[in-house]
């Protein structure tokens, strides 16, 4: 075997998302922040990074952050 990829169950590192009223849902590998297709949470805010994805890794975190930034910008410009 040259490589082994594991996908352990994830946990939130901080209770901050719950304290701010963000909805959580149980994903395939553990809890994650519930967002819609524009990365908006259940309260007026956006969520990005691997906290809003089922698979937690740096590439997904970076792409999620970029997409959330674009969506936040569009909501400010276009309402």
Secondary structure as the mmCIF struct_conf table of DSSP 4:
data_model
#
loop_
_struct_conf.conf_type_id
_struct_conf.id
_struct_conf.beg_label_comp_id
_struct_conf.beg_label_asym_id
_struct_conf.beg_label_seq_id
_struct_conf.end_label_comp_id
_struct_conf.end_label_asym_id
_struct_conf.end_label_seq_id
HELX_LH_PP_P HELX_LH_PP_P1 UNK A 8 UNK A 9
STRN STRN1 UNK A 10 UNK A 10
BEND BEND1 UNK A 13 UNK A 13
BEND BEND2 UNK A 15 UNK A 15
HELX_RH_AL_P HELX_RH_AL_P1 UNK A 16 UNK A 19
TURN_TY1_P TURN_TY1_P1 UNK A 20 UNK A 21
STRN STRN2 UNK A 24 UNK A 27
TURN_TY1_P TURN_TY1_P2 UNK A 28 UNK A 29
STRN STRN3 UNK A 30 UNK A 33
TURN_TY1_P TURN_TY1_P3 UNK A 37 UNK A 38
BEND BEND3 UNK A 39 UNK A 39
STRN STRN4 UNK A 40 UNK A 40
BEND BEND4 UNK A 42 UNK A 44
STRN STRN5 UNK A 46 UNK A 46
HELX_RH_3T_P HELX_RH_3T_P1 UNK A 49 UNK A 52
BEND BEND5 UNK A 53 UNK A 55
HELX_RH_AL_P HELX_RH_AL_P2 UNK A 58 UNK A 78
#
